[in-house]
């Protein structure tokens, strides 16, 4: 999902884990209410109905992904730990 967003593609995902933190319904992609064929099919249908907006949605998704994505999470975690240790 993150790779698709970084490539400027709208995504279809489910409302589980952290996906709703990344995907904004109708803005950068589409969210299925549950991980079932029926719910996912409904999300795909909404996506198909909005296909003329996919390029703009992909651009918004890329902006969101660049803001949220941490390419070096280990370094970020280490920095947080070091900051906490130095604050003591």
N, C-alpha and C positions, 0 to 999 in steps of 0.2 A: 504494500500500500504506500509506504513512504517513498519507495523508488518511483512508483507511478506518479505520485504528487510532485516529486522533484523534477520529473520529466514533463510536467505540465499536463498531466492527464487527470480528468475527473475519475473518481473511484466510487465503487459500490461496495459497501461493507455492512457489517451488522453492529447493533448497539451492544457490543461486548467489549471487555477489556478497556483499552484506552482509545479505541477507534473514534468514539464521539468527541474526544478532545481534539482530534485532528480533522475530522470531516464535518463540514457544516452542511446540513441537509439543504439541497437546492442551491447552494453557493459554490461549494468545491467538490460536491459529490452527493451520494445518496445513501441513506441508512435504512437497512431492513430492521423491522421491529424485533425480530428473533432470527436465529439461525435455522430456519425451516425453509423447505423449498417454496412454500406459498409466500412467506414474507419476503424472501429473496427475489422471487419472481415479481412481486409487486414493486419492489425497489428498482428492478431492472426495467420494468414497464415505465415507471416514472422517469428513469434515465432516458429511455428511448423517446418519450414524449418531449424531452428537453434537448434532444440531440443538436438542435441548431445553436445551443448555448454552450456546448462542450468546450470549445476553445477558450471562451472567457472563464468558464468554471475551472478549467485546467490552469489557467494563469493565476486565478485567485488561490487555488490549491497549492501551486508552487510557492507563492508568497507566504502562505501559512506554513508550509513545510520548511522553508528556509528560516522562518522565525522560530519554529519549534524543534527542528532537527539539531542534534548535537553530534557533530562528526567525530568527536573525541570524548566520549563519555567517561572513560577512565581518567583522563586528565582533569575533567570537570569535577569528578568525585574526589580526586586527590586534592584539588584546590579547596574544596569545601572542608575536607578533613583537616588540612593544614591551617585553614583560617580558624576553624574551631579550636584546634590545638593551641594556636598562638593567642587566642582570645582568653585563655585560662591564665 
